[in-house]
Amino acid sequence: MNKAVAALVLLALASPALAENDVIIVPSLTAIPFVLSSSGDRPSGHIKNWGSLSKENGNFTAVTDRAVNMLQETCGINFGVVKNSTGRIDPEEGTAAIACMRRDGETLIETVVPGTLVDSTGTTGLKNVDVGTHAFFVVQSAIRIPLVDEQQ
């Protein structure tokens, strides 16, 4: 019951901002799907809604789906790499940068977000960072990405 109430509160708080398209709200523990477009010490990728880690339904899923759909319109992800104790790849310092083009089409906003990498099978860490790799970045805490100058 508490999960349902929390999800409804989150939905109520996030929906107005999402509907206005001025801000992207990404709830904590959202699995952001991406496809790597470059490899190396600091790989980057395009956020692309190619799948999910679960097939659950509900309000929380609807909020995260809307956030991911908005992110895939104008955002990318990049992160440094480090091997963990099992030999898999984690984000350096446990963070990734999500970069989004603002509505003016001239300004890029980059938000550094704590989280972890998960491969397409749901295993923590990536086996490799080859171009074309499908993976998820699971955000540890909620983020807010303004798409317009908030001083207006």
C-alpha positions as a Python dict, from the first residue, in 0.01 Angstrom:
ca = {
    (1, 'M'): (0, 0, 0),
    (2, 'N'): (281, 242, 90),
    (3, 'K'): (443, 177, -251),
    (4, 'A'): (119, 263, -427),
    (5, 'V'): (75, 585, -229),
    (6, 'A'): (436, 688, -293),
    (7, 'A'): (396, 617, -665),
    (8, 'L'): (75, 822, -683),
    (9, 'V'): (239, 1115, -503),
    (10, 'L'): (535, 1095, -740),
    (11, 'L'): (299, 1081, -1037),
    (12, 'A'): (109, 1385, -914),
    (13, 'L'): (429, 1583, -861),
    (14, 'A'): (592, 1483, -1188),
    (15, 'S'): (299, 1499, -1427),
    (16, 'P'): (251, 1879, -1444),
    (17, 'A'): (619, 1937, -1519),
    (18, 'L'): (626, 1661, -1775),
    (19, 'A'): (312, 1786, -1945),
    (20, 'E'): (461, 2135, -1985),
    (21, 'N'): (776, 1996, -2152),
    (22, 'D'): (984, 2255, -1963),
    (23, 'V'): (1148, 2005, -1731),
    (24, 'I'): (1234, 1638, -1734),
    (25, 'I'): (1181, 1472, -1396),
    (26, 'V'): (1352, 1135, -1361),
    (27, 'P'): (1243, 945, -1048),
    (28, 'S'): (1505, 764, -840),
    (29, 'L'): (1576, 405, -942),
    (30, 'T'): (1468, 470, -1302),
    (31, 'A'): (1645, 239, -1546),
    (32, 'I'): (1739, 463, -1838),
    (33, 'P'): (1796, 251, -2152),
    (34, 'F'): (2073, 359, -2390),
    (35, 'V'): (2277, 236, -2685),
    (36, 'L'): (2649, 311, -2692),
    (37, 'S'): (2761, 521, -2989),
    (38, 'S'): (3127, 556, -2888),
    (39, 'S'): (3365, 346, -2681),
    (40, 'G'): (3693, 406, -2500),
    (41, 'D'): (3777, 553, -2160),
    (42, 'R'): (3467, 775, -2166),
    (43, 'P'): (3199, 602, -2375),
    (44, 'S'): (2883, 783, -2473),
    (45, 'G'): (2547, 677, -2601),
    (46, 'H'): (2205, 784, -2712),
    (47, 'I'): (1918, 737, -2473),
    (48, 'K'): (1681, 509, -2658),
    (49, 'N'): (1372, 339, -2518),
    (50, 'W'): (1466, -7, -2646),
    (51, 'G'): (1333, -203, -2349),
    (52, 'S'): (1295, -227, -1975),
    (53, 'L'): (1421, -435, -1685),
    (54, 'S'): (1070, -549, -1593),
    (55, 'K'): (725, -587, -1738),
    (56, 'E'): (543, -438, -1441),
    (57, 'N'): (246, -208, -1487),
    (58, 'G'): (132, 80, -1274),
    (59, 'N'): (164, 451, -1210),
    (60, 'F'): (534, 446, -1122),
    (61, 'T'): (612, 268, -1451),
    (62, 'A'): (408, 526, -1645),
    (63, 'V'): (608, 812, -1490),
    (64, 'T'): (942, 650, -1568),
    (65, 'D'): (831, 567, -1924),
    (66, 'R'): (735, 930, -1985),
    (67, 'A'): (1070, 1047, -1845),
    (68, 'V'): (1263, 805, -2066),
    (69, 'N'): (1059, 904, -2372),
    (70, 'M'): (1140, 1271, -2308),
    (71, 'L'): (1508, 1192, -2248),
    (72, 'Q'): (1538, 1002, -2574),
    (73, 'E'): (1421, 1307, -2772),
    (74, 'T'): (1721, 1528, -2695),
    (75, 'C'): (1954, 1358, -2446),
    (76, 'G'): (2263, 1143, -2435),
    (77, 'I'): (2471, 980, -2165),
    (78, 'N'): (2845, 950, -2103),
    (79, 'F'): (3054, 805, -1823),
    (80, 'G'): (3408, 713, -1731),
    (81, 'V'): (3481, 343, -1694),
    (82, 'V'): (3639, 136, -1420),
    (83, 'K'): (3649, -241, -1374),
    (84, 'N'): (3489, -378, -1060),
    (85, 'S'): (3607, -677, -852),
    (86, 'T'): (3425, -922, -1083),
    (87, 'G'): (3591, -778, -1396),
    (88, 'R'): (3279, -603, -1519),
    (89, 'I'): (3261, -234, -1609),
    (90, 'D'): (3108, 21, -1371),
    (91, 'P'): (3076, 398, -1410),
    (92, 'E'): (3381, 579, -1276),
    (93, 'E'): (3310, 733, -934),
    (94, 'G'): (2960, 580, -955),
    (95, 'T'): (2828, 861, -1175),
    (96, 'A'): (2726, 931, -1533),
    (97, 'A'): (2652, 1259, -1707),
    (98, 'I'): (2319, 1303, -1882),
    (99, 'A'): (2342, 1580, -2139),
    (100, 'C'): (2025, 1732, -2287),
    (101, 'M'): (1970, 2003, -2545),
    (102, 'R'): (1757, 2286, -2410),
    (103, 'R'): (1454, 2404, -2604),
    (104, 'D'): (1651, 2699, -2745),
    (105, 'G'): (1851, 2446, -2949),
    (106, 'E'): (2175, 2622, -2859),
    (107, 'T'): (2239, 2533, -2496),
    (108, 'L'): (2339, 2193, -2365),
    (109, 'I'): (2275, 2114, -2000),
    (110, 'E'): (2474, 1835, -1839),
    (111, 'T'): (2359, 1674, -1516),
    (112, 'V'): (2593, 1443, -1323),
    (113, 'V'): (2391, 1164, -1169),
    (114, 'P'): (2490, 887, -925),
    (115, 'G'): (2390, 539, -1031),
    (116, 'T'): (2499, 208, -1174),
    (117, 'L'): (2524, 33, -1509),
    (118, 'V'): (2314, -274, -1581),
    (119, 'D'): (2343, -486, -1895),
    (120, 'S'): (2050, -602, -2108),
    (121, 'T'): (2016, -921, -1900),
    (122, 'G'): (1983, -730, -1572),
    (123, 'T'): (2336, -805, -1450),
    (124, 'T'): (2513, -521, -1267),
    (125, 'G'): (2805, -382, -1466),
    (126, 'L'): (2881, -421, -1836),
    (127, 'K'): (3086, -694, -1999),
    (128, 'N'): (3222, -445, -2255),
    (129, 'V'): (3163, -94, -2387),
    (130, 'D'): (3152, -169, -2758),
    (131, 'V'): (2958, 55, -2997),
    (132, 'G'): (2603, -76, -3025),
    (133, 'T'): (2591, -221, -2672),
    (134, 'H'): (2241, -197, -2522),
    (135, 'A'): (2242, -119, -2149),
    (136, 'F'): (2071, 69, -1868),
    (137, 'F'): (2186, 335, -1628),
    (138, 'V'): (1988, 306, -1303),
    (139, 'V'): (1975, 648, -1136),
    (140, 'Q'): (2028, 641, -762),
    (141, 'S'): (1845, 963, -685),
    (142, 'A'): (1577, 1166, -860),
    (143, 'I'): (1698, 1427, -1107),
    (144, 'R'): (1543, 1737, -1257),
    (145, 'I'): (1661, 1863, -1597),
    (146, 'P'): (1527, 2207, -1698),
    (147, 'L'): (1480, 2244, -2073),
    (148, 'V'): (1420, 2620, -2068),
    (149, 'D'): (1596, 2902, -1885),
    (150, 'E'): (1432, 2903, -1543),
    (151, 'Q'): (1499, 3276, -1504),
    (152, 'Q'): (1225, 3361, -1755),
}
